[in-house]
Amino acid sequence: MDLTELGYVIESQETTRTIRNEKTGVAEKSTIMTKIYLVRDFTKPELRLLIDSLLFSKHLPYSQCKELVIKLESLSNKYFRANMNYICTMPEDKTNNQQIFFNIEVLDEAIGKQKRVSFKYLEYGPDKKQHPKLDKNGEERVYVVSPYQMVAKEGKYYLICNYDKYDDVSNYRIDRITEIEIIDEKAKPFEKLKWSKGQRLNLADYMKKHVYMYSSEDSTVSFRIVKPMISDIIDMFGKEVLFYDETEDTVCVRAKVNEAAMVQFAQSYAPDVEILEPLSLREEVKERLKKGYKIYEKKGG
């Protein structure tokens, strides 16, 4: 009762028992509380899901990921923590950018205040170390963008934004952003971009079209797949896709997708995926496959 008054949610079972009154000798029934337990904010399966998501993410430094897992484990009881030993060991080769939480905090503030941000962008070199990208003059390149949304995709964390010099949408890995600052300039509204066609950002629709988080135009694409890929297509592009011209082994698909992502998708899954239209994308995939074939045809590598 004291814990309940302090705000804790306590649940229990009521058990009825019969006892004899010592004074009267009469058998009387009484109710007692048994199996008293604290109701926690997260169930064990919910905590397991959150911890697994952290373990297999690629955008958090190892040390910070480990700290978060320990904090999540503390939300349950000691038995839960003991049972987590069978989960695979966290890989050490996660991102080295230790300021990802600072990046998220700054971007969250900038998005809320509709302000632009500037930052430098890291990429790996042959030395396996991250270095800021350089401009054409060999200087460290400074990006100025209007941030719109942060999303997780395939274990990576991305910023959806507009690069100041262009009128389209770009995606940047948040764990590769460094030296970020909020600029006292109004962000360019998403619906003002030519690419947006006057519409506000529909995140669910955007993620379906950008399978690989590439930045390019969207198109209605028709392509043929082998039937075992139907589930994969729905997982990637959603149930809005149109299936038609079904045969015993194949079926055609029509979907609104990002062009660069579609080229990569068709190239990766050839010959099980064949682009039919537009012809420009079909020709691009054909040329890429030809170049790949020529490389592997060379003797001696």
C-alpha positions in Angstrom: 0.0 0.0 0.0 2.9 2.4 0.8 4.4 1.7 -2.6 1.1 2.3 -4.3 0.8 5.7 -2.6 4.3 6.6 -3.9 3.1 6.1 -7.4 4.3 2.5 -8.1 1.9 0.2 -10.0 1.5 -2.9 -7.8 -0.6 -6.0 -8.8 -1.4 -9.1 -6.8 -3.7 -12.1 -6.6 -6.3 -12.4 -3.9 -6.7 -15.7 -2.1 -9.6 -16.7 0.2 -8.8 -18.9 3.2 -10.8 -20.2 6.2 -9.4 -19.7 9.7 -10.9 -20.3 13.1 -11.5 -17.3 15.4 -9.5 -17.9 18.5 -12.0 -16.1 20.7 -15.3 -17.4 19.4 -14.1 -20.7 17.9 -16.2 -19.9 14.7 -14.6 -20.7 11.3 -14.3 -17.4 9.3 -13.3 -16.6 5.8 -10.6 -14.0 5.1 -8.9 -12.6 2.0 -5.2 -12.1 1.7 -3.0 -10.7 -1.1 -0.5 -13.2 -2.7 2.0 -13.1 -5.6 2.6 -9.4 -5.1 4.7 -7.9 -7.9 5.7 -4.5 -9.4 4.3 -3.7 -12.9 7.2 -2.5 -15.0 7.1 0.0 -17.9 8.4 -2.6 -20.3 7.7 -6.3 -20.7 10.6 -8.7 -21.2 9.8 -9.2 -24.9 9.7 -5.4 -25.4 13.1 -5.0 -23.7 14.5 -7.9 -25.7 13.4 -6.2 -29.0 14.9 -2.9 -28.0 18.2 -4.5 -27.0 18.4 -6.6 -30.1 17.8 -3.5 -32.2 20.8 -1.8 -30.5 23.0 -4.9 -30.9 22.5 -5.0 -34.6 22.6 -1.3 -35.3 25.5 0.1 -37.2 25.2 3.7 -36.3 26.2 3.6 -32.6 29.8 3.5 -31.3 30.5 0.2 -29.4 31.0 1.8 -26.0 27.7 3.9 -26.2 25.8 0.9 -27.4 27.0 -1.2 -24.5 26.0 1.6 -22.0 22.5 1.7 -23.5 22.1 -2.1 -23.3 23.0 -2.0 -19.6 20.5 0.8 -18.9 17.8 -1.2 -20.7 18.6 -4.3 -18.7 18.2 -2.3 -15.5 14.5 -1.7 -16.4 13.8 -5.4 -15.7 14.8 -7.8 -12.9 18.0 -9.6 -12.2 16.8 -12.8 -13.8 16.2 -11.0 -17.1 19.8 -9.7 -17.0 21.1 -13.1 -16.3 19.2 -14.6 -19.2 20.7 -12.1 -21.7 24.1 -13.9 -21.8 23.1 -16.0 -24.8 22.7 -12.9 -27.0 25.6 -12.6 -29.5 28.5 -10.4 -28.5 28.3 -6.9 -29.9 30.7 -6.3 -32.8 33.6 -4.0 -32.1 33.8 -2.5 -35.6 30.9 -0.1 -35.3 31.1 3.6 -36.1 33.9 5.6 -34.5 32.0 8.8 -34.4 31.6 9.3 -30.6 29.4 12.4 -31.0 26.3 10.8 -32.6 24.1 11.7 -29.6 25.2 15.3 -29.8 24.4 15.2 -33.6 21.0 13.9 -32.8 20.4 16.6 -30.2 21.5 19.4 -32.5 19.5 18.1 -35.4 16.4 17.7 -33.3 16.6 21.3 -32.1 17.3 22.5 -35.7 14.3 20.6 -37.1 12.0 21.9 -34.3 13.1 25.5 -34.9 13.2 25.1 -38.7 16.8 26.3 -38.9 19.7 25.2 -41.2 22.8 23.4 -40.0 26.3 23.2 -41.2 28.7 20.2 -40.8 31.6 18.2 -42.2 31.0 14.7 -43.5 33.3 11.8 -42.8 34.4 9.0 -45.1 36.8 6.1 -44.8 40.2 6.1 -46.5 42.5 3.2 -47.4 44.0 3.6 -43.9 40.6 2.4 -42.5 40.3 5.7 -40.7 37.6 8.4 -41.2 38.5 11.7 -42.8 36.4 14.8 -43.7 35.4 14.8 -47.4 37.3 17.4 -49.4 36.1 19.9 -52.0 37.7 20.4 -55.4 40.3 22.6 -53.9 41.4 20.0 -51.4 39.9 21.8 -48.5 37.6 20.1 -46.0 34.1 20.5 -47.4 31.4 22.2 -45.3 27.8 21.2 -46.0 24.9 23.6 -45.3 21.5 21.8 -45.3 17.9 22.3 -44.3 17.1 19.3 -42.1 13.7 17.6 -42.3 13.7 14.2 -40.6 15.9 11.5 -39.0 15.2 7.9 -39.9 16.7 4.5 -39.3 17.2 2.2 -42.3 19.0 -1.2 -42.4 20.8 -0.6 -39.2 21.9 2.9 -40.1 20.7 6.4 -39.0 20.0 9.0 -41.8 19.2 12.7 -42.0 16.8 13.6 -44.7 17.5 17.1 -45.8 18.0 19.6 -48.6 21.6 20.5 -49.6 21.6 24.3 -49.8 23.0 24.5 -53.4 20.3 22.2 -54.9 16.6 21.9 -55.1 16.3 18.2 -54.3 16.5 15.9 -51.3 19.7 14.3 -49.9 20.3 11.6 -47.2 23.4 11.7 -44.9 24.5 9.1 -42.4 24.2 10.8 -39.0 27.1 8.8 -37.6 29.4 10.3 -40.2 28.4 13.9 -39.5 31.0 16.0 -37.5 31.5 19.6 -36.3 27.7 20.3 -36.7 26.3 23.7 -35.9 22.9 25.4 -36.1 22.9 28.4 -38.5 20.7 31.3 -37.7 19.0 31.0 -41.1 15.5 29.8 -41.9 15.4 26.3 -43.3 14.1 25.8 -46.8 10.5 24.4 -46.5 10.3 20.9 -47.9 7.1 21.7 -49.9 9.0 24.5 -51.6 11.4 22.0 -53.3 10.8 21.3 -56.9 11.2 17.6 -56.1 8.4 17.6 -53.5 5.7 18.8 -56.0 4.3 21.2 -53.4 3.6 18.3 -50.9 4.8 18.0 -47.3 7.2 15.2 -46.5 5.4 11.9 -46.2 7.9 9.8 -44.4 6.2 6.4 -44.9 6.0 7.0 -48.7 9.5 8.3 -48.8 11.0 5.3 -47.1 9.2 2.9 -49.5 10.6 4.6 -52.5 14.1 5.0 -51.2 15.1 1.4 -50.7 18.8 2.2 -50.4 18.5 5.8 -49.3 19.9 7.1 -52.6 19.1 10.7 -53.7 17.6 10.9 -57.2 14.3 11.4 -59.0 11.3 9.1 -58.5 9.7 7.3 -61.4 7.0 4.7 -62.1 9.0 1.6 -62.9 7.8 -1.6 -64.4 9.9 -4.7 -63.9 9.6 -8.5 -64.0 10.5 -10.7 -61.1 10.5 -14.5 -60.3 7.6 -15.4 -58.1 9.6 -16.4 -55.0 10.5 -12.6 -54.7 6.9 -11.4 -54.2 7.3 -11.3 -50.4 10.6 -9.4 -50.7 9.0 -6.9 -53.1 6.1 -6.2 -50.7 8.5 -5.9 -47.8 10.6 -3.3 -49.7 8.0 -1.4 -51.7 4.8 -1.9 -49.7 1.4 -3.3 -50.7 0.7 -0.4 -53.0 2.7 -2.1 -55.8 0.7 -3.4 -58.8 1.2 -7.1 -59.9 0.2 -8.0 -63.5 1.0 -10.4 -66.4 1.5 -13.4 -64.2 3.0 -16.5 -65.6 3.9 -19.9 -64.1 7.3 -18.6 -63.0 7.3 -14.8 -63.1 5.1 -11.8 -62.5 5.4 -8.1 -63.5 5.4 -5.3 -61.0 4.7 -1.6 -61.3 5.8 0.7 -58.5 6.7 4.3 -57.8 10.4 4.1 -56.7 13.6 6.1 -56.6 15.5 5.6 -59.8 19.0 5.2 -58.4 17.7 2.7 -55.8 15.9 0.7 -58.6 19.0 0.5 -60.7 20.9 -0.9 -57.7 18.1 -3.3 -56.9 17.9 -4.6 -60.4 21.6 -5.0 -60.7 22.0 -6.7 -57.4 19.2 -9.3 -58.1 19.8 -9.9 -61.8 18.7 -12.1 -63.5 15.7 -12.5 -61.1 14.8 -8.9 -61.6 14.4 -7.3 -65.1 13.5 -3.7 -65.6 11.0 -3.3 -68.4 10.2 0.5 -68.3 11.4 3.2 -68.5 13.8 2.2 -71.2 16.4 4.7 -69.9 16.7 2.7 -66.6 16.7 -0.6 -68.5 19.6 0.6 -70.7 21.5 1.8 -67.6 21.3 -1.5 -65.9 22.2 -3.3 -69.1 25.4 -1.2 -69.5 26.4 -1.7 -65.9 26.0 -5.5 -66.2 28.0 -5.4 -69.5 30.8 -3.6 -67.7 30.7 -6.1 -64.8 30.8 -9.0 -67.3 33.8 -7.5 -69.1 35.8 -7.2 -65.9 35.2 -10.8 -64.9 36.1 -11.9 -68.5 39.6 -10.5 -68.2 42.2 -13.3 -67.7 44.3 -13.2 -64.6 42.0 -10.7 -62.8 
